[in-house]
Amino acid sequence: MKIHQITEAHVKEYDHHYGTLQVEFYIKDLRRSFRANFRVENREWNCFYIQPLAIAGEPMINSYGDPSGVIEYINKIRARISKQLLDQYVEIREDLDFYK
């Protein structure tokens, strides 16, 4: 079930110290880029937080300038967003499996 049109998804970086992997993607209808943070739990990748990015691509320190509640909204639906990312972008799923 698609809930938003996700485009331009790619693996940003893997942090071997924390065992987390960041995936950046753009949601067309929200007109915003996001960074999804994944970590391995029970031998599966779990998306534990999605952060909106500022126009220049850096993480936003706070929600100033964001539409009201976008951080809360996107994290409320992060399981669906995560599933859609992994279903739509096979190469991201393969990259995640590489780091397991």
N, C-alpha and C positions, 0 to 999 in steps of 0.2 A: 504494500500500500504506500504510494507516494503521497507525502504531505506537503513537500516543498520541492521546487526544482533546484537540485544541487548541481553546480558546475565547478570546473577548475579545481578538482580535488587532487591533492598530492601529499605525500609524506614529507613533513618539514624536517624533523630531526628525531633521533633516538638518544635518550639519556641513559647510558648503561649504569650510572650510579644509582638512579632511582628506578630503573626498569620501566620508564615511561616513554611513550612514543607520541609525537604530535602530528596531527593531520590537519592541514589547512584546506578550507573549501569555501565556496561562495554560494549563498542562497539567493537566487535571482529575485524572487518575489519580495524578500526582505531587504534587498539591495545592500547586503552587508557580507563581509568576509568573517569567517570564524576559525578558531583553532580548537580542535577536539583533542583532549588528552586521554590517552589509553594506557592501561597497565594490565599485566597478566594477573588474573585471579582464578584459581582452580583450573589452571592450564588453558584458560580462554582469555582473550582480550576483552576488557571491559572499559567502556567510555565512562570516566568518572567526572568529567567536567568539560563544558564547552564555553569558550570565552570569545566574545565579539572582538574584532580587530578594528583599530582606527583606520582611516582612509589610507595612511601610509603603510599599513601592514603590521604595525607594532601593537602589542597587547594594550588594551585600554586599562588604565589604572582604576577608573571608576566609570559609572554609567553616564557621566555628563555628556549630553548631546545625543544619547541613545533614545529611541522611542521608549516610552514608558513601559517598564517591565520586560524588556527584551531579554535580559540576562536570566531572569526567573523563568520566562516562557521557554527559551531555548533549552534550558537545563531540565525543565519539566518533560520535554519531549525528546530528550537526548537518546533514549533507548531506540526510538523510532528513527531518529536521524542517523545514529550509529549503524543500525541494520540497513538502512537505505544506502549509506556510504559503502558498506562492505558488499552489498548486493550489486550496486551499480558500478563499482570500481574494483574489478578483479585484481588489478595490480596492487592496490592498497592492501587487500586481504593477503596477497602473496607476500608483500613486504612485512606485514604484521606477523605472519607465520614464520618468516625468516628469523625474526627476533625473539620468538618464543623460547 
